[in-house]
Amino acid sequence: MNIRFMENKRLKLPIGIQTYEELRREGYVYVDKTRYLIDLIDKGKIYFLARPRRFGKSLTITTFDALFSGEKELFKGLYAEEFLNRPDFKPSPVIRLDMSKVATDSGIDALKESILNLTVTIAKKLKIEFANTKLYGDLLTELIIAAYEKYGRKVVILIDEYDKPYTDFVNDTVMAEKVRNVLRSFYVQIKANDEYIRFTFITGISKFAKFGVFSTLNTPLDISLMPEYAEICGYTEEELIQYFPDYLEETANRMKITTEELINRMREYYNGFTFDSEAKARLYNPYSTLSFFAQKEWYNYWIDTGRSKMIAEYLKNRHLTVEQFRNLQISRDFAKNPGDMDTTPPYGFLHQSGYLTLRPGTTNQLSLDYPNTEVLHSMSKLFTQNIVTGNAFENFQNALLVALNDKDVKKLVLVFNRLLARIPYDDYTKAIQQNVQFDEFKFPAQEWLYRTSILSLLHGCGVEVNPEVHSNLGRADLVILHRGIAWVIEIKVAYRDSGDAPATKAKEAFRQIEDNNYAKPFSEAICIGMAIDDSERQITEWESNPVSIIDQASG
């Protein structure tokens, strides 16, 4: 079958297409990454790559499969075409293990049987038959040797999502350890049969199982943070412009903005993932980018692809907030070796899962932050939904947007108070035990919980809001930008045990906005000084500027 390179028809968006052969034969856009693959083949034998879900790992695996299988027509016009035309090139038998297909919901015995069935399926594809059903590990050994003998060439091992069965149990460390033991017994067969293997490439979301599982392998070269392979998955902005010009133009026209304005907004909303030790290369998540081109709507697509419930439980079980992970300093050693799933700190798990990404840090360090607006808003929504359960979140979102649209301070305070009233008592207790620091600014523990809960509600509802906005004289707690109006908010906590009066604190907060010119950068601003009574955990007093837009909304 010939590839249909559509000269007179625009190439299709490869949403959900993870198989390279299908992508090339059926007229989908392919961003050529084959130069990285050829470089890896030429330089070494066994590699490991960690990337978040929906970032192109499976497409990379199936591209390797097509390369080693010698599918020359699939690579016409691409960088890899030269590799397949080399005089010494010969196809190799490929054993491609997609571990995301392994069942993990029915116990360890079912897990072993599922791995065995996966191996048998690959054997049938290679036209290899087994006389008797064997143990799942022994079967892999027999498959490797049988493929080598049948085809007269060393085999290629491709393992996709090697850690999926393990990370399914992030909230159950006992079961996670049992699963890891099973995987270790399976993967050890690769090391034992190294003499029959030409090339091995392994992908996963995390490096956690790597420490327990990879000890059974010939140590792979971890390319996850190597600058020369930082762009092996995902789209750079240059690739976006090169490969999707029609979609950029069409989307810009639909939104009635210029292509340049569209790219600027996309850069903030969907760009920002970094996978190199220098934290320089910025990448777009392919799934979100393609979904945006298809639907032409600013939406948090990535979080809908799965595992949101698991992340929400992870946040809730550990009493985690969203803002505590902003600009968090880490060492370069930690970025490369985060430890295991049950020992790494929460920011290590969130980084490995793709919810946090690398940024340049101070001196010789790195920092972590959310990659972009999409991920920040998604995490904020998960945090808020842990507090506001069921359908109540949509009610909160509607009430919040009504308050902002009506420019009604009373309605806004009411929404904030409804949120604060839902924070569980034990979360307050946990917060008291913490000292929290945001960037270089330190906050009392309970003030932090109030502040981050309100901020997460705003982010989670898709409202444009910035914390700690600097003026020439200070920094405002929150600045909301909605429909051309700025809401400048300063929050103070009145601790009754210390003799604080909420009314005094509200006046103090409002005076701070005025004295420090927090609203001066904005042509029209609603300024609010809020006081939270810590004994009631509610905003009981507030001061706001008596500008006409507030009077009209109230009247």
Residue pairs with C-beta under 8 A, 6 or more apart in sequence:
1 25
2 73
3 24
3 25
3 73
3 74
3 76
4 25
4 26
4 27
5 27
5 77
6 27
9 27
10 246
11 27
11 28
11 29
12 26
12 27
12 28
12 29
13 28
13 29
13 247
13 290
13 293
13 294
14 23
14 28
14 29
14 30
14 290
15 287
15 290
15 291
15 294
17 23
17 28
17 59
18 58
18 59
18 62
19 58
19 59
19 62
20 30
20 59
20 62
20 63
20 65
20 66
20 74
21 62
21 66
21 71
21 74
22 28
23 30
23 59
24 30
24 74
25 74
29 243
29 244
30 78
31 235
31 239
31 243
32 78
32 79
33 56
33 60
33 63
33 231
33 232
33 233
34 63
34 67
34 75
34 78
34 79
34 80
34 83
35 79
35 80
36 229
36 231
36 232
37 60
37 63
37 64
37 67
37 80
37 232
38 79
38 80
38 82
38 83
39 228
40 47
40 201
40 223
40 229
41 67
41 83
41 199
44 221
45 197
45 198
45 199
45 200
46 199
46 200
46 201
46 202
46 217
46 218
46 219
46 220
46 221
47 200
47 201
47 202
47 220
47 221
47 222
47 223
48 202
48 203
48 204
48 210
48 214
48 220
48 221
48 222
48 223
48 224
49 57
49 60
49 201
49 202
49 203
49 204
49 222
49 223
49 224
49 229
49 232
49 233
50 203
50 204
50 205
50 206
50 207
50 210
50 222
50 224
50 352
51 57
51 203
51 205
51 224
51 233
51 234
51 275
51 354
52 205
52 273
52 285
52 353
52 354
53 205
53 305
53 306
53 307
53 354
54 285
54 286
54 287
54 288
54 302
54 305
55 233
55 234
55 273
55 285
55 286
55 287
55 354
56 233
56 234
56 286
57 160
57 161
57 203
57 204
57 233
58 98
58 160
58 161
58 203
59 233
60 201
60 203
60 232
60 233
61 96
61 98
61 158
61 159
61 160
61 201
61 203
62 96
64 94
64 156
64 158
64 199
64 201
65 94
65 96
65 156
65 158
66 74
66 75
67 75
67 80
67 83
67 84
68 91
68 92
68 94
68 156
68 198
68 199
69 91
69 92
69 94
70 84
70 89
70 90
70 91
72 81
72 84
72 85
75 81
75 83
75 84
83 89
90 153
91 153
92 151
92 153
92 154
92 155
92 156
92 198
92 199
93 126
93 147
93 148
93 150
93 151
93 153
93 155
93 156
94 155
94 156
94 158
95 122
95 126
95 143
95 144
95 147
95 155
95 156
95 157
95 158
96 122
96 158
96 160
97 118
97 119
97 122
97 157
97 158
97 159
97 160
98 118
98 160
98 161
99 118
99 159
99 160
99 161
99 162
99 163
99 164
99 165
100 160
100 161
100 164
101 114
101 118
102 111
102 114
102 115
102 118
102 164
102 165
103 110
103 111
103 114
104 111
104 164
104 165
104 168
104 169
104 179
108 178
108 179
108 182
111 165
111 179
111 182
112 136
112 182
113 136
115 136
115 182
115 186
116 133
116 134
116 135
116 136
116 139
119 136
119 139
119 140
119 143
120 130
120 139
122 143
123 129
123 130
123 139
123 143
123 146
126 143
126 146
126 147
126 150
127 150
128 143
128 146
128 147
128 150
130 139
130 142
133 139
134 142
136 185
136 186
137 185
137 186
137 188
137 189
138 189
140 186
140 189
140 190
141 189
141 192
141 193
144 155
144 157
144 189
144 190
144 193
144 196
144 197
145 193
145 196
147 155
147 196
148 154
148 155
148 196
153 198
154 196
154 197
154 198
155 196
155 197
155 198
156 197
156 198
156 199
156 200
157 190
157 197
157 199
157 200
157 201
158 200
158 201
158 202
159 187
159 200
159 201
159 202
159 203
160 203
161 203
161 204
161 205
162 183
162 187
162 202
162 203
162 204
162 209
162 213
163 204
163 205
163 206
163 208
163 209
163 210
163 213
164 204
164 205
165 179
165 182
165 183
166 176
166 179
166 180
166 183
166 208
166 209
166 213
166 341
167 176
167 205
167 206
167 208
167 209
167 341
167 353
168 179
169 175
169 176
169 179
170 176
170 310
170 314
170 341
170 349
171 310
171 313
171 314
171 317
173 341
173 342
176 341
176 342
177 342
180 209
180 212
180 213
183 209
183 213
184 212
184 213
184 215
184 216
185 216
187 213
187 214
187 216
187 217
188 216
188 217
190 197
190 200
190 216
190 217
190 218
191 216
191 217
191 218
194 218
200 217
200 220
202 220
204 210
205 352
205 353
205 354
206 341
206 349
206 352
206 353
207 222
207 224
207 337
207 338
207 352
208 338
208 339
208 340
208 341
208 344
208 352
209 341
210 222
211 337
211 339
211 340
212 340
214 220
222 336
223 229
223 232
224 275
224 336
225 275
225 276
225 277
225 335
225 336
225 358
226 276
226 277
227 276
227 277
227 278
227 280
227 281
230 274
230 275
230 276
230 280
230 281
230 283
231 281
231 283
233 275
233 283
233 286
234 273
234 275
234 283
234 284
234 285
234 286
235 243
235 283
235 284
235 286
235 289
236 281
236 282
236 283
236 284
237 263
237 267
237 271
237 282
237 284
240 248
240 263
240 266
240 284
240 289
241 248
241 263
244 293
247 293
248 259
248 262
248 263
248 293
249 259
250 296
251 262
251 292
251 293
251 296
252 258
252 259
252 261
252 262
254 296
255 262
255 296
257 265
265 298
266 284
266 289
266 292
268 372
268 373
269 298
269 372
269 373
269 374
270 284
270 285
270 288
270 289
270 292
270 372
270 373
270 374
271 282
271 283
271 284
271 371
271 372
272 282
272 283
272 357
272 370
272 371
272 372
273 282
273 283
273 284
273 285
273 354
273 357
273 371
273 372
274 280
274 281
274 282
274 283
274 357
274 358
274 359
274 371
275 281
275 283
275 357
275 358
276 358
277 332
277 335
277 336
277 366
278 360
279 358
279 359
279 360
279 361
279 366
285 302
285 371
285 374
287 301
287 302
287 305
288 300
288 301
288 302
288 374
291 299
291 301
292 298
292 299
292 301
300 374
300 375
300 377
300 378
300 381
301 374
302 374
302 375
302 378
303 374
303 375
303 378
303 381
303 382
307 353
308 378
308 382
311 353
311 355
311 379
311 382
312 382
312 383
312 385
312 386
314 320
314 346
314 349
315 379
315 382
315 383
315 386
316 386
318 346
319 426
319 427
319 430
319 431
320 346
320 383
321 383
321 448
321 449
321 452
321 453
321 456
322 376
322 379
322 380
322 383
322 452
322 455
322 456
322 459
323 438
323 448
323 451
323 452
323 455
323 456
323 467
324 436
324 438
324 448
324 452
325 346
325 347
325 350
325 356
325 368
325 369
325 370
326 369
326 370
326 438
326 439
327 359
327 367
327 368
327 369
327 438
327 439
328 347
328 356
328 367
328 368
328 369
329 361
329 362
329 365
329 366
329 367
330 347
330 361
330 365
330 366
330 367
330 368
331 365
331 366
332 364
332 365
332 366
334 348
335 351
335 358
335 366
338 344
338 348
338 349
338 351
338 352
339 348
341 349
344 352
347 356
347 368
350 356
350 368
351 357
351 358
351 368
354 371
354 375
355 370
355 375
355 379
356 368
356 369
356 370
356 371
357 368
357 369
357 370
357 371
358 366
358 367
358 368
359 366
359 367
359 368
359 369
360 366
360 367
361 367
370 376
370 379
376 459
377 459
377 460
377 462
380 455
380 456
380 457
380 458
380 459
380 460
381 393
381 456
381 459
381 460
381 461
382 460
383 453
383 456
383 460
384 393
384 396
384 419
384 453
384 456
384 457
384 460
384 461
385 393
385 460
387 419
387 422
387 423
387 424
387 453
388 396
388 419
388 422
388 457
393 460
396 415
396 418
396 419
396 457
396 461
397 460
397 461
397 462
399 411
399 414
399 415
399 418
400 412
400 415
400 457
400 458
400 461
400 463
401 461
401 463
402 408
402 411
403 411
403 412
403 414
403 415
404 412
404 463
404 480
404 482
404 483
404 485
404 487
405 482
405 483
406 553
407 485
407 526
407 549
407 550
407 552
407 553
408 550
408 553
408 554
409 526
409 528
409 542
409 544
409 550
409 553
409 554
410 554
412 487
412 528
413 530
413 539
413 542
415 457
416 454
416 457
416 530
416 539
417 538
417 539
419 453
419 454
419 457
420 450
420 453
420 454
420 532
420 537
420 538
420 539
421 537
421 538
423 449
423 453
423 537
427 449
428 446
428 449
428 537
431 445
431 446
431 448
431 449
432 445
432 446
433 445
434 445
434 448
435 442
435 445
436 442
436 443
436 445
436 448
437 443
438 448
438 467
438 468
439 468
441 468
441 475
443 451
444 493
446 493
446 534
447 491
447 493
447 532
450 491
450 493
450 532
450 537
451 467
451 477
451 478
451 491
454 478
454 491
455 465
455 467
455 478
458 465
458 478
458 480
459 465
463 480
463 482
464 480
464 481
464 482
465 478
465 479
465 480
465 481
466 478
466 479
466 481
467 477
467 478
468 475
468 476
468 477
469 475
469 476
469 478
469 479
469 518
471 516
471 517
471 518
471 520
471 521
472 517
473 515
473 516
473 517
474 512
474 516
474 518
476 488
476 489
476 490
476 513
476 516
476 518
477 489
477 490
477 491
478 487
478 488
478 489
478 490
478 491
479 486
479 487
479 488
479 489
479 518
480 486
480 487
480 489
481 487
484 524
485 524
485 525
485 526
485 549
486 519
486 522
486 524
486 525
486 526
487 525
487 526
487 528
488 513
488 518
488 519
488 522
488 525
488 526
488 527
488 528
489 527
489 528
489 530
490 509
490 510
490 512
490 513
490 518
490 528
490 529
490 530
491 509
491 530
491 532
492 505
492 506
492 508
492 509
492 529
492 530
492 531
492 532
493 500
493 505
493 531
493 532
493 534
494 500
494 501
494 502
494 504
494 505
494 531
494 532
494 533
494 534
494 540
494 541
495 534
496 533
496 534
496 535
497 535
502 531
502 532
502 533
502 540
502 541
503 531
503 541
504 531
505 531
505 541
506 529
506 530
506 531
506 541
506 542
506 543
507 529
507 543
508 529
509 529
509 530
509 531
509 543
510 527
510 528
510 529
510 542
510 543
510 544
510 545
511 529
512 518
512 529
513 519
513 527
513 529
514 527
518 527
519 525
519 527
519 545
524 547
524 549
525 545
526 544
526 545
526 547
526 549
526 550
527 544
527 545
528 542
528 543
528 544
529 542
529 543
529 544
530 539
530 541
530 542
531 539
531 540
531 541
531 542
532 538
532 539
532 540
533 539
533 540
533 541
544 550
